[in-house]
Amino acid sequence: MPRTLSSNIHREWLEHNRSPPGRAGVPTAGASARSAFIPQEDVMKTMWFTVLIAASSALAASSSTMQVYAMDASGNEHQVLYTDSAWEWLEVPLSALGNTLPSDLKLTASGLPEGVTITLKAKKTFNTMAALRVEVKRTAAAKKSRVDSMATITLTSGTQELTTVQIPVSGVGYEQ
């Protein structure tokens, strides 16, 4: 069975943190086939360390949602989309769309308060990026409340989901 990175780290940690002879612990065979003891508390720490590495690796591998940025007409980057605007562009790597900009690209947004929508208005390519002009609208009722949400935007072509991106959406509330 080939060794994984976490098993190598675990082995190196064990080798480095051996107990001196005569201390109570768990027996283990060393690199030179001699016995050594590892204290019980070190064994527990090692187990938790291994579980933590495995969990963080699994979480990183399962995360397919990427953070994107907004861009205004002058090319300035913004870290949020603003409500009640139709001048913003989202920058999405073409590689996330299959290295092409589909003619039937559709956008669906979730994670927004009731009455807040994001609509795809135009699309074009720029070098290795897809530039998607979006409009963020609110209903009259939604304009009364401040918006501070993380939009999850799914881009599809036909029935195929191409990618999912995230960007914060922000807007002030108005009294009416």
C-alpha positions as CSV (number, residue, x, y, z in Angstrom):
1,M,0.0,0.0,0.0
2,P,1.6,3.3,-1.0
3,R,2.2,5.9,1.7
4,T,0.1,9.1,1.6
5,L,1.2,12.5,2.6
6,S,-0.7,12.3,5.9
7,S,0.8,8.9,6.7
8,N,4.3,10.2,6.1
9,I,3.6,13.3,8.3
10,H,2.2,10.9,11.0
11,R,5.3,8.6,10.8
12,E,7.7,11.6,10.9
13,W,5.9,13.1,13.9
14,L,6.0,9.7,15.7
15,E,9.7,9.4,15.0
16,H,10.4,12.9,16.2
17,N,8.3,12.6,19.4
18,R,9.4,9.3,20.8
19,S,9.4,8.8,24.5
20,P,12.6,8.0,26.3
21,P,13.0,4.3,27.2
22,G,11.3,3.4,30.5
23,R,8.3,5.8,30.1
24,A,4.8,4.4,29.9
25,G,3.2,4.5,26.5
26,V,2.3,2.5,23.4
27,P,5.1,0.4,22.0
28,T,6.1,0.9,18.4
29,A,8.8,-0.3,16.1
30,G,11.4,2.3,15.1
31,A,13.3,2.7,11.9
32,S,16.1,0.6,13.3
33,A,13.7,-2.1,14.4
34,R,14.2,-1.3,18.1
35,S,11.3,-0.7,20.4
36,A,10.2,2.7,21.7
37,F,7.2,3.9,23.7
38,I,4.9,6.8,22.9
39,P,2.9,8.3,25.7
40,Q,-0.9,7.8,25.5
41,E,-1.6,11.6,25.3
42,D,0.8,11.8,22.3
43,V,-1.1,8.9,20.6
44,M,-4.4,10.8,21.0
45,K,-2.9,14.0,19.7
46,T,-1.6,12.2,16.7
47,M,-4.9,10.6,16.0
48,W,-6.7,14.0,16.2
49,F,-3.9,15.5,14.0
50,T,-4.5,12.8,11.4
51,V,-8.3,13.2,11.5
52,L,-7.8,17.0,11.1
53,I,-5.6,16.6,8.0
54,A,-8.0,14.1,6.4
55,A,-11.0,16.3,7.1
56,S,-9.4,19.5,5.7
57,S,-8.2,17.6,2.6
58,A,-11.7,16.3,2.0
59,L,-13.2,19.7,2.5
60,A,-10.8,21.4,0.1
61,A,-11.4,18.7,-2.6
62,S,-15.2,19.0,-2.3
63,S,-15.3,22.8,-2.6
64,S,-16.1,23.6,-6.2
65,T,-17.4,27.1,-5.6
66,M,-15.0,29.8,-6.5
67,Q,-14.9,33.4,-5.5
68,V,-15.2,35.9,-8.3
69,Y,-15.0,39.7,-8.6
70,A,-17.2,42.4,-10.1
71,M,-15.8,44.9,-12.6
72,D,-17.1,48.3,-13.6
73,A,-17.1,49.8,-17.1
74,S,-13.7,51.4,-16.4
75,G,-12.1,48.0,-15.6
76,N,-11.9,48.6,-11.8
77,E,-12.4,45.5,-9.7
78,H,-14.9,45.4,-6.9
79,Q,-15.3,42.6,-4.3
80,V,-19.1,43.0,-4.1
81,L,-22.0,43.4,-6.4
82,Y,-24.2,46.4,-5.6
83,T,-27.9,46.3,-5.6
84,D,-29.9,48.5,-8.0
85,S,-27.1,48.4,-10.6
86,A,-26.9,47.3,-14.2
87,W,-23.3,48.4,-14.9
88,E,-21.4,45.5,-13.2
89,W,-19.6,42.7,-14.9
90,L,-18.6,39.4,-13.3
91,E,-15.2,38.0,-14.3
92,V,-15.2,34.2,-14.6
93,P,-12.3,32.2,-15.9
94,L,-13.1,30.6,-19.3
95,S,-11.6,27.4,-18.0
96,A,-14.5,27.1,-15.5
97,L,-16.9,27.2,-18.5
98,G,-15.1,24.6,-20.6
99,N,-12.7,27.1,-22.3
100,T,-15.5,28.5,-24.4
101,L,-18.4,31.0,-23.8
102,P,-21.6,29.1,-24.6
103,S,-24.2,31.0,-26.6
104,D,-27.0,29.6,-24.4
105,L,-25.3,30.5,-21.1
106,K,-27.8,31.0,-18.2
107,L,-27.3,32.3,-14.7
108,T,-29.3,31.4,-11.6
109,A,-28.6,33.0,-8.2
110,S,-29.4,31.8,-4.7
111,G,-28.6,32.9,-1.2
112,L,-30.2,36.3,-1.7
113,P,-33.0,37.9,0.4
114,E,-36.6,37.7,-1.0
115,G,-37.1,40.3,-3.7
116,V,-33.4,40.6,-4.8
117,T,-32.5,39.1,-8.2
118,I,-29.4,38.9,-10.4
119,T,-30.0,38.7,-14.1
120,L,-27.5,38.0,-16.9
121,K,-27.7,40.9,-19.5
122,A,-24.7,40.4,-21.8
123,K,-21.6,38.2,-22.1
124,K,-18.3,38.5,-23.9
125,T,-14.7,37.1,-23.7
126,F,-11.7,39.0,-22.7
127,N,-8.4,37.1,-22.9
128,T,-8.9,34.0,-20.6
129,M,-11.9,35.4,-18.9
130,A,-15.6,35.5,-19.5
131,A,-17.1,38.9,-18.7
132,L,-20.8,38.6,-17.7
133,R,-22.8,41.9,-17.4
134,V,-25.3,41.4,-14.7
135,E,-28.1,43.5,-13.3
136,V,-29.0,43.4,-9.6
137,K,-32.6,44.4,-8.9
138,R,-34.7,44.7,-5.8
139,T,-38.5,44.9,-5.4
140,A,-39.9,48.0,-3.6
141,A,-40.4,45.9,-0.4
142,A,-36.8,44.6,-0.6
143,K,-35.5,48.2,-0.9
144,K,-36.6,48.9,2.7
145,S,-34.0,46.5,4.1
146,R,-30.2,46.5,3.9
147,V,-28.7,43.7,1.8
148,D,-25.5,41.9,2.9
149,S,-25.6,38.5,1.4
150,M,-23.4,36.0,-0.3
151,A,-24.8,35.2,-3.7
152,T,-24.2,31.7,-5.1
153,I,-24.4,31.9,-8.9
154,T,-24.7,28.8,-11.0
155,L,-23.8,29.1,-14.7
156,T,-25.4,26.5,-17.0
157,S,-25.4,25.7,-20.7
158,G,-28.5,23.7,-21.7
159,T,-29.0,21.3,-18.9
160,Q,-25.3,21.1,-18.0
161,E,-24.1,22.9,-14.9
162,L,-20.7,24.5,-15.9
163,T,-19.6,26.1,-12.7
164,T,-20.8,27.8,-9.4
165,V,-19.3,31.0,-8.2
166,Q,-19.8,33.2,-5.2
167,I,-19.8,37.0,-4.7
168,P,-21.1,39.2,-1.9
169,V,-24.1,41.4,-2.7
170,S,-24.6,44.7,-0.8
171,G,-27.1,47.5,-0.8
172,V,-28.5,50.1,1.6
173,G,-32.0,50.1,2.9
174,Y,-34.4,53.0,2.2
175,E,-37.4,54.3,4.2
176,Q,-40.4,54.8,2.0
